[in-house]
Every structure is written in C-alpha cells, then in structure tokens.
Amino acid sequence: MCGIVGGLSWSATQRFSPADLDRALASIASRGPDGLGSWREAPAVLGHLRLAVIDLSEMAAQPMHSADGRHVIVYNGEIYNFPEIKKRIGSAYPWRSVSDTEMILAAYQKWGPGCLERFHGMFAIAIWDRLEKVLFLARDRVGVKPLYYHAGDGVFAFASRPRALFRLLPDLPRDLDRQGLRYYLEAGYIPAPFSGHRSVRKLEPGHYLLVAENGVDKHRYWSLDALQPDEGLARADENDLLDELDGIIERSVRWRMVSNVPVGAFLSGGIDSALVAAYMQKQTGQPVKTFTIGFDDPAFDESRHAWAVARYLGTDHVCQRLAADDLLDLMPVYLSHYDEPFFDYSAFPLMAVSRLARRSVKVSLSGDGGDEAFGGYHYYRIAQALGRLRRCPAALRNRAAKLLAVTPDHRLRLLGRAMAKSGPAGAFAFMRGVIKDCEAVLSPDLVAETRSLASLFEACSAAWPPGLSPAELGMRLDIRYTLADDYLQKVDVGAMAFSLESREPLLDHSILEWAARLPLKWKVRGAVNKYLLRRLAYRKLPREILDRPKMGFGVPMSRWLRRELCPWAENLLRDKPAMEAVGLRPAAVMSLWHGHQAGRCEAHTILWAILILLQFYRARP
C-alpha cells in the first residue's frame, strides 16, 4: 500500500517543478513512510511513497522500470494472485525482484490493459509508456484504492488524494463542483467521477484511462451489470452452496495473508469480521493478532462480542478501552486526511482501531463487503417490502403514504415518504440518504442546476437486468456507490492516516460475482439477513456468539453537537456567505440546528454532513 502522484505536461507554460512534486508527496506522507522515489522525463513525472509489504528490498522500490526500460510504473495496492500470474508469464521475462509491482509491468507488456482481467487485488496503477508516450491509469474493480485526476489543456495529473493534486499544480482552479455538493448533501459522500472541485475527477472503480497528448480515453473493464440471479440455484442444496462459498472465501483470505510483514485483523464480533478471523486462524499455526476498540458506554461497545469470538478462535486479541469522548482527539486527523467532503463519523472508531493495530502489525484484514454482497442491511428487507406494496392499486398506496406522512412517529413518516417514491431506485436513494426529510436546507438554485441522488440511482439501475428484485437492486447500488465512495474511502483514509494497510477478503471480485448470481432467498429470508453467509459462519463459530443485533461502529454525535462540538459548529454556522456558496439555505440550516439543540428533533446526521462541508469550504486549498 502506497501513495502515488504524477502527471504529464505538453504545455509550454505548465511544468511540474521538483519542489511542487515534493510538496505533493509530503501532503500524503503517511501513505508510504518506508521510501520515497521520483522519476521525470518530459513530458512525464512520477512520484511514489512506499509502504513496504511485499519484497522489502530496494529491488521492489518505485518508480520501477520494466526490464527493457520502456515502461515505468508507480502503483498503490496489492495483487494477491501475483505468484500465479508470474508463473504464467514464465522465465521469458528477466525477473529482478519478487514483488507484485514487477509482475504488473510484465503483465502489461504481455497483455496490455487486458492484464487487469487477470488481477485479484486492490490497486491504483499508473504506467508510462516511454515509446508510445501513453499513460495507462487503472483502478481496481470495487474501488478499494482511491485515484483522483485532473485533465486540462496540455496537462494531466493524478494522485492518491486530491490535496496532492493541488500541491502538484498550485494554480489548479478551486471552483466547487456543484453537482458533487448536491450528491454529498443527499448521500454524505461524493460518488465517482465527481469530487468537491470541478477541476478534479475520481476514476470510477473498474475503469482505466489511456492518456496521450491528443486526449483521454476512458474504458470500463468490469462490472456486475450484466449478471442476474440464477433462479436454478433457488433449488440448489444448501450444503453444496456452503461448500462452494467456503472454498472461495478460504482462497481469498489465504491470498490476503501473503506478506513479508506482520498481519492482523479488525474484529468487531460481527459475522463478517469473525468469519475472516476464523479463516485466518485456520490457515496459520500461530494465534492471529486481532484488534478491537471498546467503549465505557454500552450503547457503543462491541468489545465483549469481539472477546467472545477471540476466545473461541484462540486469537491474540488486543482491546483498547476508551471513553467515547476520547475519539474527539482524532478530530484533527479526520479533518486533515479526509480531504474531500465526507460525513461518515464511524471513521472515528475506525481511525482509533487502525492506530491500535499499527502498533503491532502493518497489514490488517477486515470484513467489509459481506453486507453488500450477501444482504446484510435492514434496508434490503424494507426495499423488498416496499416492492410488494407497489403491487397494490396506486390510489390505495398513495393514500397509505399520505396517512403515514402525517403520523407523529418519525420512522413511519419516513416510510410514508419512501412509499411515495416512483420506483425502487428512488425509494432506495431516499432510504440510504442522509438528508431524508431535511431537503429544505438545499438552496433552490442548487436544486435547479443539479441532479438528485435518486436520478443517479435510477439512471444507473436502468441498465441492469429488468428482473432484479428491489433488494437486489439496493445491494448493487450499495456496491456501486455507497461501498466505493463511503465505506471503502473511510477505511482507506482512516487506516492510511496511521500507515496501516487494510485488506478486504470478502470483496474479491470472484465472491461478488458468485453472490450476484444467488437468488434472493439465499440472502434475505424472512426476517433473517445475510442468510447463507450466516449459515457459513455457523460452521466456524457457535451460533450463540454470532446471533446478536447488528451494531456497527458508532459515536455519540448527537450529544457531541450539543456539547463538545457546539462551539466549533456555531463558529461555522455563523458564516452565512459560506453556507450560500455551498448551496445551502442559511435560515433552514439554523432552524434545524436550533431544533436539534433544543431536543425537538434528532438532526445530527445531516447537521454533521453540513458542518463538514462548511469546514471543507473554509479549509479548501
């Protein structure tokens, strides 16, 4: 895992100075504390920060040249099946290291962009062809690794984080991306290819670019779009499916344990992280190091569940107990490292457990992806129930929605709003959004000139198989957007702030493709979410350890905004011009703020999102 920066300049007025490249690399220094390298040859410049995990020798340092000198690479991530690909390429290539980086170079020379189809891994790759003068830029299938870029007249630049782009190109325009802001205020994150700035784009997961002086060509090399559930599997034997899934996950975990540095795992006590830890423990003769953050407040504490899993599996478990308010010490880290608008405050405990793990290991496995692939969130059951309600006569459905919309119960009012949406994608956008019933904070101008999150979801899902159930549609929207631009960004940035590499075994594309072909009955069955993955976990651990309500990382944000963070928040909210500049209606925001402070409503989620946006506006480069 590393940090990358680079660019191409065919402009007589724009050159990448050594000082600007140094500043760009320094701005993301925590991504690679083990080495720094740069290379330049007009029109290209490449910079790399190394977190050494595979092949710790200098032979694996970057930027790295191919054996014939034609190609130069900087790369962030890991290709887990690189020994198999290296064996397939064979001795015709004059290998000089045992790194996956050199394998990527050799694979690109052999197969061109088609090499991506052979990779199992997480990656952001940049390869410069010195002969053809073409830059190849690629991002992994799911979006585990971030990749930002700027394409302008005569200039192209890329980096692991947007702040590095602004250091590399000090004159890069700072204009806000109004569409990105609209999506952020509705979703809490900015979906690719948008960003907080009009001059910066995010390369979408599963895509690559070919960049030359005459332009930029974007290509998509992977998606789940064409896959649909195989209804024949509805009659499959459950044990046969479990055996097959067992083998796929075991291979994925085994690949992700390959390292020349210590490896551990995050352990929450939930099904996904427990399952990953169980596979890890099975594959090693030593107790796996596992890590948990515990809290004094039982409303946020999962540590007792993690301890139960650790004791059963025999892991070498470390739990750091904190007061929830101790997480506020990480506020400066949050504000400096999450350098585009990003609201997910579960990043605070994620940063805390990453800091804890980094004291013992350099790589940590997580359970991310299990919920999205196998139906773990309650949203999917709600989406399915709403889909059944849509079969009722429209007049009856609209009447029920109107009645629910005026009930005193807030959850029922939200259900009524979701029922009123025109289709499953719009309803899912409403359920997954952070703005919910607070749309009044959006300025009319922002609404008029931009698209809604619902329209994005509707346009995306229109290309999918028409027979997808509402729950399946929700899972794929989560994989496409929420997972890539919220959860995976949270983990990448939060872990790399402490120079820790995070690996996600349940996000191997072979698992996602396998799960996409499963009929819904194997994911959501009655009131049981994540049915098949849960049954697999029962093979590894006792049910009494695993069967508990889902918690997830949480912090007392509602109270923080009323007490500890109140002065910071009110300082930001006094800036009326800033609110108007980011597309907000100050009067509506202040009404929401005063209602929350007085206890008339619980609006901490959207208020936190607004405050982070205002902080971004104030601190933008």
KALINFEN-V679308 format. One record per residue. N is the residue number from 1. RES is the residue in three letters. SS is DSSP state (2 for helix, 1 for strand, 0 for the rest). BURIAL is # if it has 16 or more other ideal C-beta (glycine too) atoms within 10 Angstrom, else .. Layout:
# KALINFEN-V679308
<<N,RES,SS,BURIAL> <N,RES,SS,BURIAL>>
This chain:
# KALINFEN-V679308
<<1,MET,0,#> <2,CYS,1,#> <3,GLY,1,#> <4,ILE,1,#> <5,VAL,1,#> <6,GLY,1,#> <7,GLY,1,#> <8,LEU,1,#> <9,SER,1,#> <10,TRP,0,.> <11,SER,0,.> <12,ALA,0,.> <13,THR,0,.> <14,GLN,0,.> <15,ARG,0,.> <16,PHE,0,#> <17,SER,0,.> <18,PRO,2,.> <19,ALA,2,.> <20,ASP,2,#> <21,LEU,2,#> <22,ASP,2,#> <23,ARG,2,#> <24,ALA,2,#> <25,LEU,2,#> <26,ALA,2,.> <27,SER,2,#> <28,ILE,0,#> <29,ALA,2,.> <30,SER,2,#> <31,ARG,2,#> <32,GLY,0,#> <33,PRO,1,.> <34,ASP,0,.> <35,GLY,1,#> <36,LEU,1,#> <37,GLY,1,#> <38,SER,1,#> <39,TRP,1,#> <40,ARG,1,#> <41,GLU,1,.> <42,ALA,0,.> <43,PRO,0,#> <44,ALA,1,#> <45,VAL,1,#> <46,LEU,1,#> <47,GLY,1,#> <48,HIS,1,#> <49,LEU,1,#> <50,ARG,1,#> <51,LEU,0,#> <52,ALA,0,#> <53,VAL,0,#> <54,ILE,0,#> <55,ASP,0,#> <56,LEU,0,.> <57,SER,0,.> <58,GLU,2,.> <59,MET,2,.> <60,ALA,2,#> <61,ALA,0,#> <62,GLN,0,#> <63,PRO,0,#> <64,MET,1,#> <65,HIS,1,#> <66,SER,0,#> <67,ALA,0,.> <68,ASP,0,.> <69,GLY,0,.> <70,ARG,0,.> <71,HIS,1,#> <72,VAL,1,#> <73,ILE,1,#> <74,VAL,1,#> <75,TYR,1,#> <76,ASN,1,#> <77,GLY,1,#> <78,GLU,1,#> <79,ILE,1,#> <80,TYR,0,#> <81,ASN,0,#> <82,PHE,2,#> <83,PRO,2,.> <84,GLU,2,.> <85,ILE,2,#> <86,LYS,2,#> <87,LYS,2,.> <88,ARG,2,.> <89,ILE,2,#> <90,GLY,0,.> <91,SER,0,.> <92,ALA,0,.> <93,TYR,0,#> <94,PRO,0,.> <95,TRP,0,.> <96,ARG,0,.> <97,SER,0,#> <98,VAL,0,#> <99,SER,0,#> <100,ASP,2,#> <101,THR,2,#> <102,GLU,2,#> <103,MET,2,#> <104,ILE,2,#> <105,LEU,2,#> <106,ALA,2,#> <107,ALA,2,#> <108,TYR,2,#> <109,GLN,2,#> <110,LYS,2,#> <111,TRP,2,.> <112,GLY,2,.> <113,PRO,2,.> <114,GLY,2,.> <115,CYS,2,#> <116,LEU,2,#> <117,GLU,2,.> <118,ARG,2,.> <119,PHE,0,#> <120,HIS,0,#> <121,GLY,1,#> <122,MET,1,#> <123,PHE,1,#> <124,ALA,1,#> <125,ILE,1,#> <126,ALA,1,#> <127,ILE,1,#> <128,TRP,1,#> <129,ASP,1,#> <130,ARG,0,.> <131,LEU,0,.> <132,GLU,0,.> <133,LYS,0,.> <134,VAL,1,#> <135,LEU,1,#> <136,PHE,1,#> <137,LEU,1,#> <138,ALA,1,#> <139,ARG,1,#> <140,ASP,0,#> <141,ARG,0,#> <142,VAL,0,#> <143,GLY,0,#> <144,VAL,0,#> <145,LYS,0,#> <146,PRO,0,#> <147,LEU,0,#> <148,TYR,1,#> <149,TYR,1,#> <150,HIS,1,#> <151,ALA,1,#> <152,GLY,1,.> <153,ASP,0,.> <154,GLY,0,.> <155,VAL,1,#> <156,PHE,1,#> <157,ALA,1,#> <158,PHE,1,#> <159,ALA,1,#> <160,SER,0,#> <161,ARG,0,#> <162,PRO,2,#> <163,ARG,2,#> <164,ALA,2,#> <165,LEU,2,#> <166,PHE,2,#> <167,ARG,2,#> <168,LEU,2,#> <169,LEU,0,#> <170,PRO,0,.> <171,ASP,0,.> <172,LEU,0,#> <173,PRO,0,.> <174,ARG,0,.> <175,ASP,0,.> <176,LEU,1,#> <177,ASP,0,#> <178,ARG,2,#> <179,GLN,2,#> <180,GLY,2,#> <181,LEU,2,#> <182,ARG,2,#> <183,TYR,2,#> <184,TYR,2,#> <185,LEU,2,#> <186,GLU,2,#> <187,ALA,2,#> <188,GLY,0,#> <189,TYR,0,#> <190,ILE,0,#> <191,PRO,0,#> <192,ALA,0,#> <193,PRO,0,.> <194,PHE,0,#> <195,SER,0,#> <196,GLY,0,#> <197,HIS,1,#> <198,ARG,0,.> <199,SER,0,#> <200,VAL,0,#> <201,ARG,1,#> <202,LYS,1,#> <203,LEU,0,#> <204,GLU,0,#> <205,PRO,0,#> <206,GLY,0,#> <207,HIS,1,#> <208,TYR,1,#> <209,LEU,1,#> <210,LEU,1,#> <211,VAL,1,#> <212,ALA,1,.> <213,GLU,0,.> <214,ASN,0,.> <215,GLY,1,.> <216,VAL,1,.> <217,ASP,1,.> <218,LYS,1,.> <219,HIS,1,.> <220,ARG,1,.> <221,TYR,0,.> <222,TRP,0,#> <223,SER,0,#> <224,LEU,0,#> <225,ASP,0,#> <226,ALA,0,.> <227,LEU,0,#> <228,GLN,0,#> <229,PRO,0,#> <230,ASP,0,.> <231,GLU,2,.> <232,GLY,2,.> <233,LEU,2,.> <234,ALA,2,.> <235,ARG,2,.> <236,ALA,0,.> <237,ASP,0,.> <238,GLU,2,.> <239,ASN,2,.> <240,ASP,2,.> <241,LEU,2,#> <242,LEU,2,#> <243,ASP,2,.> <244,GLU,2,.> <245,LEU,2,#> <246,ASP,2,.> <247,GLY,2,.> <248,ILE,2,#> <249,ILE,2,#> <250,GLU,2,.> <251,ARG,2,#> <252,SER,2,#> <253,VAL,2,#> <254,ARG,2,#> <255,TRP,2,#> <256,ARG,2,#> <257,MET,0,#> <258,VAL,0,#> <259,SER,0,.> <260,ASN,0,#> <261,VAL,0,.> <262,PRO,0,.> <263,VAL,1,#> <264,GLY,1,#> <265,ALA,1,#> <266,PHE,1,#> <267,LEU,0,#> <268,SER,0,#> <269,GLY,0,#> <270,GLY,0,#> <271,ILE,2,#> <272,ASP,2,#> <273,SER,2,#> <274,ALA,2,#> <275,LEU,2,#> <276,VAL,2,#> <277,ALA,2,#> <278,ALA,2,#> <279,TYR,2,#> <280,MET,2,#> <281,GLN,2,#> <282,LYS,2,.> <283,GLN,0,.> <284,THR,0,.> <285,GLY,0,.> <286,GLN,0,.> <287,PRO,0,.> <288,VAL,0,#> <289,LYS,1,#> <290,THR,1,#> <291,PHE,1,#> <292,THR,1,#> <293,ILE,1,#> <294,GLY,1,.> <295,PHE,1,#> <296,ASP,0,.> <297,ASP,0,.> <298,PRO,0,.> <299,ALA,0,.> <300,PHE,0,#> <301,ASP,0,#> <302,GLU,0,#> <303,SER,2,#> <304,ARG,2,.> <305,HIS,2,#> <306,ALA,2,#> <307,TRP,2,#> <308,ALA,2,#> <309,VAL,2,#> <310,ALA,2,#> <311,ARG,2,.> <312,TYR,2,#> <313,LEU,2,#> <314,GLY,0,.> <315,THR,0,#> <316,ASP,1,.> <317,HIS,1,#> <318,VAL,1,#> <319,CYS,1,#> <320,GLN,1,#> <321,ARG,1,.> <322,LEU,1,#> <323,ALA,0,.> <324,ALA,2,#> <325,ASP,2,#> <326,ASP,2,.> <327,LEU,2,#> <328,LEU,2,.> <329,ASP,2,.> <330,LEU,2,#> <331,MET,2,.> <332,PRO,2,.> <333,VAL,2,#> <334,TYR,2,#> <335,LEU,2,.> <336,SER,2,.> <337,HIS,2,#> <338,TYR,0,#> <339,ASP,0,#> <340,GLU,0,#> <341,PRO,0,#> <342,PHE,0,#> <343,PHE,0,#> <344,ASP,0,#> <345,TYR,0,#> <346,SER,0,#> <347,ALA,2,#> <348,PHE,2,#> <349,PRO,2,#> <350,LEU,2,#> <351,MET,2,#> <352,ALA,2,#> <353,VAL,2,#> <354,SER,2,#> <355,ARG,2,#> <356,LEU,2,#> <357,ALA,2,#> <358,ARG,2,#> <359,ARG,0,.> <360,SER,0,.> <361,VAL,0,#> <362,LYS,0,#> <363,VAL,1,#> <364,SER,1,#> <365,LEU,1,#> <366,SER,1,#> <367,GLY,0,#> <368,ASP,0,#> <369,GLY,0,#> <370,GLY,2,#> <371,ASP,2,#> <372,GLU,2,#> <373,ALA,2,#> <374,PHE,2,#> <375,GLY,0,#> <376,GLY,0,#> <377,TYR,0,#> <378,HIS,2,.> <379,TYR,2,#> <380,TYR,2,#> <381,ARG,2,#> <382,ILE,2,#> <383,ALA,2,#> <384,GLN,2,#> <385,ALA,2,.> <386,LEU,2,#> <387,GLY,2,#> <388,ARG,2,.> <389,LEU,2,.> <390,ARG,0,.> <391,ARG,0,.> <392,CYS,0,.> <393,PRO,0,.> <394,ALA,2,.> <395,ALA,2,.> <396,LEU,2,.> <397,ARG,2,#> <398,ASN,2,.> <399,ARG,2,.> <400,ALA,2,#> <401,ALA,2,#> <402,LYS,2,.> <403,LEU,2,.> <404,LEU,2,#> <405,ALA,2,#> <406,VAL,0,.> <407,THR,0,.> <408,PRO,0,.> <409,ASP,0,.> <410,HIS,2,.> <411,ARG,2,.> <412,LEU,2,.> <413,ARG,2,#> <414,LEU,2,#> <415,LEU,2,#> <416,GLY,2,#> <417,ARG,2,#> <418,ALA,2,#> <419,MET,2,#> <420,ALA,0,#> <421,LYS,0,#> <422,SER,0,.> <423,GLY,0,#> <424,PRO,2,#> <425,ALA,2,#> <426,GLY,2,#> <427,ALA,2,#> <428,PHE,2,#> <429,ALA,2,#> <430,PHE,2,#> <431,MET,2,#> <432,ARG,2,#> <433,GLY,0,#> <434,VAL,0,#> <435,ILE,0,#> <436,LYS,0,#> <437,ASP,0,.> <438,CYS,0,#> <439,GLU,2,.> <440,ALA,2,.> <441,VAL,2,#> <442,LEU,1,#> <443,SER,0,#> <444,PRO,2,.> <445,ASP,2,.> <446,LEU,2,#> <447,VAL,2,.> <448,ALA,2,.> <449,GLU,2,.> <450,THR,0,#> <451,ARG,0,.> <452,SER,0,#> <453,LEU,2,#> <454,ALA,2,#> <455,SER,2,.> <456,LEU,2,#> <457,PHE,2,#> <458,GLU,2,#> <459,ALA,2,.> <460,CYS,2,#> <461,SER,2,#> <462,ALA,0,.> <463,ALA,0,.> <464,TRP,0,#> <465,PRO,0,.> <466,PRO,0,.> <467,GLY,0,.> <468,LEU,0,#> <469,SER,0,#> <470,PRO,2,#> <471,ALA,2,#> <472,GLU,2,#> <473,LEU,2,#> <474,GLY,2,#> <475,MET,2,#> <476,ARG,2,#> <477,LEU,2,#> <478,ASP,2,#> <479,ILE,2,#> <480,ARG,2,#> <481,TYR,2,#> <482,THR,2,#> <483,LEU,2,#> <484,ALA,2,#> <485,ASP,2,#> <486,ASP,2,#> <487,TYR,2,#> <488,LEU,2,#> <489,GLN,2,#> <490,LYS,2,#> <491,VAL,2,#> <492,ASP,2,#> <493,VAL,2,#> <494,GLY,2,#> <495,ALA,2,#> <496,MET,2,#> <497,ALA,0,#> <498,PHE,0,#> <499,SER,0,#> <500,LEU,0,#> <501,GLU,1,#> <502,SER,1,#> <503,ARG,1,#> <504,GLU,1,#> <505,PRO,2,#> <506,LEU,2,#> <507,LEU,2,#> <508,ASP,0,#> <509,HIS,2,#> <510,SER,2,.> <511,ILE,2,#> <512,LEU,2,#> <513,GLU,2,.> <514,TRP,2,#> <515,ALA,2,#> <516,ALA,2,#> <517,ARG,0,.> <518,LEU,0,#> <519,PRO,0,#> <520,LEU,2,#> <521,LYS,2,.> <522,TRP,2,#> <523,LYS,0,#> <524,VAL,0,#> <525,ARG,1,.> <526,GLY,0,.> <527,ALA,0,.> <528,VAL,1,.> <529,ASN,0,#> <530,LYS,0,#> <531,TYR,2,#> <532,LEU,2,#> <533,LEU,2,#> <534,ARG,2,#> <535,ARG,2,#> <536,LEU,2,#> <537,ALA,2,#> <538,TYR,2,.> <539,ARG,2,.> <540,LYS,2,#> <541,LEU,0,#> <542,PRO,0,.> <543,ARG,2,.> <544,GLU,2,.> <545,ILE,2,#> <546,LEU,2,#> <547,ASP,0,.> <548,ARG,0,.> <549,PRO,0,.> <550,LYS,0,.> <551,MET,0,.> <552,GLY,0,.> <553,PHE,0,#> <554,GLY,0,#> <555,VAL,0,#> <556,PRO,0,#> <557,MET,2,#> <558,SER,2,#> <559,ARG,2,.> <560,TRP,2,#> <561,LEU,2,#> <562,ARG,2,#> <563,ARG,0,.> <564,GLU,0,.> <565,LEU,0,#> <566,CYS,2,.> <567,PRO,2,.> <568,TRP,2,.> <569,ALA,2,#> <570,GLU,2,.> <571,ASN,2,.> <572,LEU,2,#> <573,LEU,2,#> <574,ARG,0,.> <575,ASP,0,.> <576,LYS,2,.> <577,PRO,2,.> <578,ALA,2,#> <579,MET,2,#> <580,GLU,2,.> <581,ALA,2,.> <582,VAL,0,#> <583,GLY,0,#> <584,LEU,1,#> <585,ARG,0,#> <586,PRO,2,#> <587,ALA,2,.> <588,ALA,2,#> <589,VAL,2,#> <590,MET,2,#> <591,SER,2,#> <592,LEU,2,#> <593,TRP,2,#> <594,HIS,2,.> <595,GLY,2,.> <596,HIS,2,#> <597,GLN,2,#> <598,ALA,0,.> <599,GLY,0,.> <600,ARG,0,.> <601,CYS,0,#> <602,GLU,0,.> <603,ALA,0,#> <604,HIS,2,#> <605,THR,2,#> <606,ILE,2,#> <607,LEU,2,#> <608,TRP,2,#> <609,ALA,2,#> <610,ILE,2,#> <611,LEU,2,#> <612,ILE,2,#> <613,LEU,2,#> <614,LEU,2,#> <615,GLN,2,#> <616,PHE,2,#> <617,TYR,2,#> <618,ARG,2,.> <619,ALA,2,.> <620,ARG,0,#> <621,PRO,0,.>>
